[in-house]
Amino acid sequence: MTRLLVLGGFLCLLIVVLIHVAEHYQLFPGMGWGLPNSPGHYLDLFSALGGIVLMLAAFILLMRRGP
C-alpha cells in the first residue's frame, strides 16, 4: 500500500514538472498557462496538492508501521 502511495505521489509531482515545462515552452496555449482561473492553473494546483497528500500519507503509514 505504501509503495502505491509513493508511486502516486511521484506521478503527481512529475505532472507538475511537465506542466511547468509545457508552460515555459508555451505548449498547449489553450490551457491558459500562467493565468488565474485557467485549466492549466488548476491542473498544476491539484497535481501539486495530490502529490503532497499522497507522499504525506505514505510517510505516515511508514511511521505507524515502525521498524
Secondary structure as UniProt FT lines:
FT   HELIX           2..24
FT   TURN            25..26
FT   HELIX           29..31
FT   TURN            33..34
FT   TURN            36..37
FT   HELIX           39..65
//
